[in-house]
Amino acid sequence: MSWVFFCELWQNKLSLEPLKGLQLIGRVQVMYQVVPGGAGGTITDVIPKQKHSKDTRPLVWAGVIGLVLLIAAVTAWCYYIASLRKAELLKTQLLDLNKDGYIIRNQGGSIVFRMDFRSGTLDLDSCSKEGELLSCGRTTDRNLNFFIETVRPKDTVQCYRVRWEELVPDIPPPKPFVTGDIYSNRNEFGGILESYWLSSNATAIKINNSVPFHLGWNDTEKTMSFQARYNDSPFKSNPGEAPCAELSYRVCVGLDVTSIHKYMVRRYFNKPNKVPAKVMFRHPIWSTWALHKTDIDQEKVLTYAANIRKYKFNCSHLQLDDRYTSRYGEFEFDQTKFPNASSMFQRLKSDGFLVSLWIHPFVNYDSENFHSCVERGLFVREPTGRLPALVRWWNGIGGILDFTNPEARDWFSSQLRSLRSRYGVSSFKFDAGETNYLPWKFSTRTPIRDPSFFTRRYTEMAIPYNDRAELRSGYQSQNISCFFRPIDRDSVWGYELGLKSLIPTVLTISILGYQFILPDMIGGNAYLNRTDGNSVLPDRELYIRWLELSAFMPSMQFSIPPWAYDNEVVEIARKYTALHESIVAPRVLELAGEVLDTGDPIIRPLWWIATGDETAYKIDSQFLIGDDLMVAPVLEPGKQERDIYLPAGHWRSYKGERFDIKEPLHLTDYPVDLDEIAYFVWV
């Protein structure tokens, strides 16, 4: 059994190891004592004692032993019958409950899910069953409310509603499951987050949104710990509520992993209500960030735009990134760096460029807007609510706007509208939004129990601009209907935020319901000491392979330009931007329209069409666009070949080769030149 995506609980421990059979989990030993005589004691004054001869003593002892064995046998039989009745009581449909946890089987009888209780052993005598509802009231040392209810929403799907509420609080180690910036802290869970897990054995878990959810991971045992708690946590209980938390979730089992995921998405996920601007799918975005970082000015923007036209590339829009203002939290162009911003925008417009601006939720303490925001109460506040909370982010210290406060939302929105009306700004790149930039303890105008709801409120600010807006954080935000970008990638080959991380990240985001994906900048961000190669530019081969992969993503984004290398790289870039526009974008747009109704991924893992193929679950270097376009990029340096796994079916390669196969096929050392990417079309 392989679990496709991570995430969280505590009172229970979830095992990810496949079970080969049942194990004996406990033994009851009962001791009995046989006392001679009747209920009134031993009678000594009516029947005189008789002295037994040596010949009769063995018979007496044999009789006593026989009587003991008979009583023991009857007692054991009674307990056996009682245990059968208890075992029958603790079964419901395909679920078996015992004192240490429970297991779920599929229709074939195989175990597909096991949950172990970590905060206590159930007292099975406290359990009862009414219909499909099985409930228990105690562990061996405390009271609780625990129930499992079986529901069957479809003939092919069976779900189990689970709730665990301890009446005595506990404080074990799992971390709050909230959005976080994994670039600044690799131990965070990520900026785009949903409490949902999917397993190759056609089992899915969805934590209820009301749960103060914490996750622990044991890498040795390959187990996840799920916990609900308020103590020592950024989650908050309602005023007047007991500090005990309820852990509630659903476990659903289907016929195969694809069908159970489709059911869960339709039942539990938000879905987009519109498709972003079509040009975002067809033509690349060009950002100033990786090329210039914060050293940006008016002349550099105009030169960058002129080179895009000079080298004959299309552009959906030009993205002016950090830092065009003099201080963070202001919305006026820095007069030194941009002496005539209005003229710059007019020139860009006349050259056919739309422009978007980088934006964030912080107002630094040295900004002119800081004092007025404090006076008006627009910032997230410390727990008492009397003072604004200062936070540290990657560009300094300041306040963070409270997007639960209608006044803060209106103020922020008015700043964006002003930029649009004054300069004709087309949209915005909404940076940050993760909860790790909130204080550990904080208060907001509208109280929020789940810190990640702050992320949701921030993403809502992008709705008026969602045709071309970009977000890097999301929580229950699928219906914001704009492009979501994974956190910054480093200009390296490996899995740690490098090229190899791109496909697994995009597949994970897709399964979480975010289908309009902008896979960050081609070649990575070229950060100092985080770039493969001997110069400030990403390695040339890495850049080309990254470019080829990005051409098969829903949208492309350049920053380091192809002309920073040589004419061959420029030609390869032209080839793949044209291929993206002619082959990839039409198919992606077709699938994007279907997303509004189904929520199905645009970028799909191989197992989506090969649910019974164990190997397909382990492939993280290939992917599908829909069900009929399979992509296998080269992700290793110095390679002009790669192994390719073809699921059973009818495929035609980009070279024109036909593969009509009834079984999966391994193509070993399949040749892929530097200017090629392997892809196969279902025919």
RABELMO-V277286 format. One record per pair of residues at least 12 apart in sequence whose ideal C-beta (glycine too) atoms are under 10 Angstrom apart, sorted by the first residue. I is the first residue (numbers start at 1). J is the second residue. Records with the same first field share a line. If there is no record, write none. Layout:
# RABELMO-V277286
I->J  J
This chain:
# RABELMO-V277286
1->15  16  17  18  19  110  111  112  113  114  199  200  201  202  203  614  617
2->16  18  199  200  201  257  607  614  617  618
3->16  197  198  199  200  201  203  205  222  224  617
4->197  198  199  200  204  257  261  504  507  508  511  605  607  617
5->194  196  197  198  199  504  507  508  509  511  512
6->189  190  197  215  217  224  508
7->177  189  190  193  194  195  196  197  205  207  213  215  217  224  226  508  512
8->174  175  176  177  189  193  195  196  197  205  207  211  213  214  215  216  217  224  225  226  227  228  249
9->115  118  162  164  174  177  195  205  207  211  213  214  215  216  224  225  226  227  228  247  248  249
10->118  119  164  166  170  171  172  173  174  213  214  215  216  225  226  227  228  229  245  247
11->115  117  118  119  120  139  144  146  164  165  166  170  172  225  226  227  228  229  245  246  247
12->101  102  115  116  117  118  119  162  164  224  225  226  227  228  247  249
13->100  101  114  115  116  117  118  119  216  218  221  223  224  225  226  227
14->101  113  114  115  116  197  205  222  223  224  225  226  251
15->101  103  113  114  115  116  218  221  222  223  224
16->114  197  199  217  218  221  222  223  224
17->114  221  222  223
18->110  111  112  114  199  200  201
19->103  105  110  111  112  113  114
20->111
21->111
22->96  98  103  111
25->98  99  100  101  116
26->98  99  100  121
28->79  83
30->72  75  76  79
32->68  71  72  75
34->64  67  68  71  72
36->64
83->124
86->98  124  125  127
87->124
88->129
89->124  127  128  129  134
90->102  122  124  127  129  134  136  148
91->129  134
92->129  131  132  133  134  148  149  150  160
93->105  132  134  148  150  151  152  158  160  253
94->106  107  108  109  111  112  113  150  158  160  253
95->113  132  134  148  150  158  160  162  251  253
96->111
97->115  122  124  127  129  134  136  146  148
98->117  121  122  124
99->117  120  121  122  123  124  127  136  139  140
100->115  116  117  118  120  121  122
101->114  115  116  117  118  121  122
102->114  115  116  117  122  134  148  160  162  251
103->115  116
104->148  150  158  160  201  203  251  252  253
105->253
106->158  201  202  203  253  254  255
107->156  158  202  253  254  255
110->201
111->201
112->199  200  201  202  203  251  253
113->160  199  201  203  204  205  251  252  253
114->223
115->148  160  162  164  205  226  249  251
116->223  225
117->139  144  146  164
118->170  172  216  223  225  226  227
119->139  141  142  144  164  166  168  170  172  227  247
120->138  139  140  141  142  144  146  164  166  168  170
121->138  139  140  141
122->136  137  138  139  140  144  146
123->136  137  138  139  140  141  142  143  144
124->136  138
125->137  138
126->138  139  143  144  146
127->146  147
128->147
129->147  148
130->147  149
131->149  150
132->148  149  150  151  152  160  161
133->147  148  149  150  161
134->146  147  148  149  150  160
135->147  148  149  163
136->148  164
137->167
138->167
139->166  168
141->168
142->166  167  168  170
143->165  166  167  168
144->163  164  165  166  167  168  244
145->163  164  165  166  167  244  246
146->162  163  164  165  166  247
147->161  162  163  164  165  248
148->160  161  162  163  164  251
149->161  162  163  250
151->250  252
153->252  263  267
154->252  254  255  259  263  267
155->255
156->202  253  254  255  256  259  260  263
157->202  204  252  253  254  255  259  260  262  263  264  267
158->251  252  253  254  260
159->204  206  250  251  252  253  254  260  263  264  267
160->205  249  250  251  252  253
161->208  248  249  250  251  252
162->205  207  208  226  247  248  249  250  251
163->208  211  228  246  247  248  249
164->211  226  227  228  245  246  247  248  249
165->228  242  244  245  246  247  248
166->228  229  244  245  246  247
167->242  244
168->243  244
169->229  230  231  232  242  243  244  245
170->227  229  231  244  245
171->227  229  230  231  232  233
172->214  216  225  227  229  232
173->214  216  225  227  232
174->213  214  215  216  217  224  225  226  227  228  229  233
175->187  188  189  214  215  216  217  225  227  233
176->189  212  213  214  215  227  229  232  233  234  235  435  436  440  450  451  452
177->189  193  194  195  207  211  212  213  214  215  216  226  227  235  450  451  452
178->193  213  214  215  233  234  235  434  435  436  438  450  451  452  453  454  455  475
179->191  192  193  433  434  435  436  437  438  451  452  453  454  455  456  458  473  474  475  477
180->193  434  435  436  437  451  452  455  473  487
181->393  394  432  433  434  435  436  437  472  473  487  488
182->434  436  486  487  488  497
183->394  472  486  487  488  489  490  497  525  527  530
184->393  394  434  436  437  487  488
185->434  436
186->496  497
188->434  435  436  487
189->215  434  435  436  452
190->434  473  474  486  487  505  508  509  512
191->432  433  434  435  436  455  471  472  473  474  475  484  485  486  487  509
192->434  455  459  471  472  473  474  475  477  478  484  485  486  487  505  508  509  512  513  514  517
193->434  435  452  455  473  474  475  476  477  512
194->206  207  209  268  269  270  452  474  475  476  477  478  508  509  511  512  513  514
195->207  208  209  211  213  215  226  249  268  450  452  475  476  512
196->249  261  264  265  268  269  511  512  513
197->224  226  249  251  264  511
198->257  258  260  261  264  511  512
199->251  253  257  260  617
200->256  257  607  611  612  613  614  616  617  618
201->253  254  256  257  260
202->252  253  254  255  256  257  258  259  260  261  611
203->251  252  253  254  257  260
204->250  251  252  253  254  257  260  261  263  264  265  267  268
205->224  226  249  250  251  252  264
206->249  250  251  252  264  267  268  269
207->226  228  247  248  249  250
208->228  246  247  248  249  250  268
209->248  268  449  450  452  453  475  476
210->228  245  246  248  449  450
211->226  227  228  229  235  245  246  247  248  249  449  450
212->227  228  229  230  231  233  234  235  236  237  245  246  247  449  450  451
213->226  227  228  229  233  235  245  247  248  249  450  452
214->226  227  228  229  232  233  235  245  247
215->227
226->247  249
227->245  247
228->244  245  246  247  248  249
229->243  244  245  247
230->242  243  244  245  449
231->243  244  245
232->440
233->245  440  441  451
234->435  436  438  439  440  441  442  448  449  450  451  452  454
235->448  449  450  451  452
236->383  441  442  443  444  447  448  449  450  451
237->449
238->447  449
239->447
241->449
250->264  267  268
252->264  267  268
254->611
255->611
256->607  610  611  612
257->605  607  608  611  612  616  617
258->600  604  605  607  608  609  610  611  627
259->611
260->611
261->511  599  600  601  608  611
262->598  599  600  608
264->511  513  599
265->478  511  512  513  598  599  600  601
266->597  598  599  600
267->599
268->513  599
269->476  478  479  512  513  514  599
270->456  476  477  478  479  480  481  513  599
271->478  479  481  513  515  595  596  597  598  599  600
272->466  478  479  480  481  482  513  514  515  516  592  595  596  599
273->463  466  478  479  480  481  596
274->466  467  479  481  482  592  596
275->466  467  481  515  516  588  589  591  592  593  595  596
276->316  427  466  467  468  469  470  481  482  483  516  518  554  555  592
277->316  317  354  426  427  466  467  468  469  482  483
278->316  467  585  588  589  592
279->314  315  316  317  354  467  468  555  585
280->316  317  427  467  468  469  470  482  483  516  518  554  555  556  585
281->316  483  516  553  554  555  556  580  581  584  585  586  587  588  589  592  602
282->314  316  555  556  577  580  581  582  584  585  586  588  589
283->313  314  315  316  317  555  556  577  580  581  585
284->308  313  314  315  316  317  522  550  551  555  556  557  558  573  576  577  580  581
285->315  316  317  318  319  356  429  468  470  483  485  518  521  555  556  557  558  559
286->304  305  307  308  313  314  315  316  317  318  319  353  521  556  557  558  559  561
287->304  317  318  319  320  321  356  358  429  470  520  521  525  557  558  559  560
288->300  301  304  305  318  319  320  321  322  324  358  559
289->319  320  321  322  358  429  488  520  521  525  526  557  559  560
290->321  488  489  491  520  521  522  523  524  525  526  527  531  537  538  557  558  559  560  561
291->304  321  521  526  536  537  558  559  560  561  564
292->304  320  321  322  323  559
293->321  322  323  525  526  527  528  559
294->321  322  323  324  337  395
295->323  337
296->320  321  322  323  324  334  337  338  358
297->323  324  334  336  337  338  339  344
298->324  333  334  336  337  338  339  340  341  343  344  347
299->337  338  339  344
300->337
301->318  320  324  337  338  341  344  345  347  348  353  355
302->343  344  347  348  351  353
304->318  320  353  559  561
305->318  344  347  348  351  352  353  355
306->347  348  351
307->561  562  563  564
308->351  352  353  558  561  563
309->351  352  353
310->563
311->561  562  563  567  570  573  574
312->570  574  577
313->558  561  562  563  570  573  574  577
314->352  556  574  577  578  580  581
315->351  352  353  354  558
316->353  354  356  426  468  555  556  557
317->348  353  354  355  356  425  426  427  468
318->348  351  353  354  355  356  426
319->354  355  356  357  358  426  427  428  429  468  470  521  557  558  559
320->333  338  341  344  345  348  355  356  357  358  425  429
321->356  357  358  429  431  559
322->357  358  359  360  394  395  429  431
323->337  358  395
324->337  338  341  357  358
325->337  338  357  358  367
326->338  366  367  368
327->363  364  365  366  367  368  369  370  395  396  398
328->360  362  363  364  365  366  367  369  370  393  395  396  397  398
329->360  361  362  363  364  365  366  367  368  369  370  373  395  396  398  399  401  415
330->363  364  366  367  368  369  370  415
331->357  359  367  369  412  414  415  416  418  419  422
332->368  415  418  419  422
333->345  357  419  422  423
341->419  422  423
342->422  423  424
344->423
345->422  423  424  425
346->423  424
348->423  424
349->423  424  426
353->426
354->424  425  426  427  468
355->423  424  425  426  427
356->425  426  427  428  429  465  468  469  470
357->416  419  420  423  425  426  427  428  429
358->428  429  430  431  470
359->412  415  416  419  425  427  428  429  430  431  432  461  462  465  469  470
360->393  394  395  400  401  428  429  430  431  432  433  437  458
361->379  380  391  393  398  399  400  401  402  403  408  412  430  431  432  433  437  454  457  458  461
362->379  391  392  393  394  395  396  397  398  399  400  401  431  432  437
363->378  379  388  398  399  400  401  411  412
364->390  393  395  396  397  398  399
365->388  390  396  397  398  399
366->396  397  398
367->396  398  399
369->398  399  411  415
370->388  398  399
372->411
373->388  398  399  401  402  407  408  411  412
374->387  388  399
376->405  407  408  411
377->402  405  407  408  445
378->399  400  401  402  403  405  407  408  409  410  411  412  445
379->391  398  399  400  401  402  405  408  442  444
380->399  400  401  402  403  404  405  408  437  438  439  442  443  444  445  454
381->399  402  405  439  442  443  444  445
382->439  441  442  443
383->439  440  441  442  443
384->441  443
385->442  443  444  445  447
386->443
387->443
388->400  402
389->402  438  439  440  441  442  443
390->439
391->436  437  438  439  442
392->437
393->431  432  434  436  437
394->431  432  437
395->431  432
400->432  433  437  438  439  442  454  458
401->457  458  461
402->438  442  443  444  445  446  454  457
403->433  444  445  446  453  454  455  456  457  458  459  460  461
404->443  444  445  446  447  448  453  454  456  457  458
405->444  445  446  457
406->445  446
407->445
408->444  445  457
409->445  457  458  460  461
412->458  461
413->461  464
416->428  430  461  462  464  465
417->464
420->464  465
425->465
426->465  467  468  469
427->462  464  465  466  467  468  469  470  482  483
428->461  462  464  465  468  469  470  471  482
429->462  465  468  469  470  471  472  483  485  518
430->458  459  461  462  465  469  470  471  472  473  480  482  485
431->470  471  472  473  485  488
432->455  458  471  472  473
433->452  454  455  456  457  458  459  461  462  471  472  473  474  475  477
434->451  452  454  455  458  472  473  474  475  487
435->450  451  452  453  454  455  458  473  475
436->451
437->454  473
438->451  454  455
439->451
442->454
444->457
450->475  476
451->475
452->473  474  475  476  477
453->475  476
454->473  475
455->471  473  474  475  476  477
456->473  474  475  476  477  480
457->475  477
458->471  473  474  475  477
459->471  472  473  474  475  476  477  478  479  480  482  484
460->477  479  480
461->480
462->477  480  481  482  483  484
463->479  480  481  482
465->482
466->480  481  482  483  516
467->481  482  483
468->482  483
469->481  482  483  484
470->482  483  484  485  516  518  555  557
471->483  484  485  514  516  518
472->484  485  486  487  488  518  520
473->485  487
474->509  512  513  514
475->512
476->513
477->513  514
478->512  513  514  515  516  595  599
479->513  596
480->514  516
481->515  516  595  596
482->514  516  518
483->514  515  516  517  518  519  554  555  557
484->509  512  514  515  516  517  518
485->509  514  517  518  519  520  521  555  557
486->501  502  505  506  508  509  514  517  518  519  520
487->501  505  520
488->520  521  524  525  527  530
489->501  502  505  519  520  521  522  523  524  525  527  530  546
490->524  525  526  527  529  530  531  532  538
491->521  523  524  525  526  527  530  531  532  533  536  537  538  539  542  543  546  560
492->524  527  530  531  532  533  538  539  542
493->524  532  539  541  542  545  546  635  636  637
494->532  635
495->620  635
496->530
497->520  524  525  527  530
498->524  530  532  542  546  635
499->523  524  532  538  542  543  545  546  549  633  634  635  636  637
500->620  621  635  636
501->620  635
502->519  520  524  546  549  550  553  621  623  633  635
503->519  549  553  603  605  619  620  621  622  623  631  633  635
504->605  620  621  623
505->517  519  520
506->518  519  520  549  553  554  601  602  603  605  623
507->601  603  604  605  606  608  620  623  624
508->605
509->601  603
510->554  595  600  601  602  603  604  605  608  623
511->601  603  604  605  608
512->601
513->595  599  600  601
514->601
515->554  588  591  592  594  595  596  598  599  600  601  602  603
516->554  555  588  592  595  602
517->553  554  555  588  601  602  603
518->550  553  554  555  556  557
519->546  549  550  552  553  554  555  556  557  603
520->546  550  553  557  559
521->538  546  550  556  557  558  559  560
522->538  543  544  545  546  547  548  549  550  551  553  556  557  558  559  560  561  562  573  576
523->537  538  539  540  542  543  544  545  546  547  550  558  559  560  561  562  564  565
524->538  539  542  543  546  559  560
525->538  559  560
526->538  543  559  560  564
532->637
535->564
536->560  564
537->560  564  565
538->560  564  565
539->637
540->564  565  566  568  569  674
541->634  636  637  638  639  640  674
542->635  637
543->560  562  564  565  569  572  573
544->562  565  568  569  572  573  576  634  674  675  677
545->633  634  635  636  637  639  672  674  677
546->560  633  635
547->562  569  572  573  575  576  577  580  675  677
548->572  573  575  576  579  631  633  634  672  674  675  676  677  678  679
549->576  621  623  631  633  634  635  677
550->576  577  580  584  633
551->573  575  576  577  578  579  580  581  583  584  585  631  633  677  679
552->576  579  580  583  584  587  588  603  623  625  629  630  631  632  633  677  679
553->580  584  588  602  603  623  625  631
554->580  584  585  588  589  591  592  602  603  625
555->580  584  585  588
556->573  576  577  580  581  584  585
558->573  577
561->573
562->574  576  577
568->674  675
569->675
571->675
572->674  675  676
575->675  676
576->675  677
579->654  677  679
583->625  629  654  679  681
584->625  629  631  679
587->602  625  626  628  629  681
588->602  603  625  626  629
589->602
590->602  625  626
591->603  604  625  626  627
594->626
600->626  627
601->623  624  625  626
602->624  625  626
603->623  624  625  626  631
604->623  624  625  626  627  629  630
605->617  619  620  622  623  624
606->618  619  620  622  623  624  630  632  645  646  647  664
607->619  624  647
608->623  624  626  627  647
609->624  626  627  628  630  647  648  649  682
610->624  645  646  647  648  649  664
612->648
613->645  647  648  663  664
614->664
615->645  647  664  666
616->645  647  664
618->645
619->632  644  645  647
620->635
621->633  634  635  636  642  643  644  645
622->635  642  643  644  645  646  647  678  679  680
624->647  680  682
625->679  681
626->682
627->649  682
628->649  651  680  681  682  683
629->679  680  681  682
630->644  645  646  647  649  651  653  678  679  680  681  682
631->654  677  678  679  680
632->644  645  646  653  667  670  672  677  678  679  680
633->672  676  677  678  679
634->670  672  673  674  676  677  678
639->669  672  674
640->669  671  672  673  674  675  676
641->667  668  669  670  671  672  673  678
642->667  668  669  670  671  672  678
643->666  667  668  669  670
644->665  666  667  668  669  670  672  678  680
645->664  665  666  667
646->659  661  663  664  665  666  667  670  680
647->661  663  664  665  680  682
648->660  661  662  663  664  665
649->661  662  664  665  680  682  683
650->681  682  683
651->665  679  680  681  682  683
652->679  680  681  682  683
653->667  670  678  679  680  681
654->672  676  677  678  679  680  681
655->670  671  672  676  678  679  680
657->670  680
658->683
659->680  683
660->683
667->680
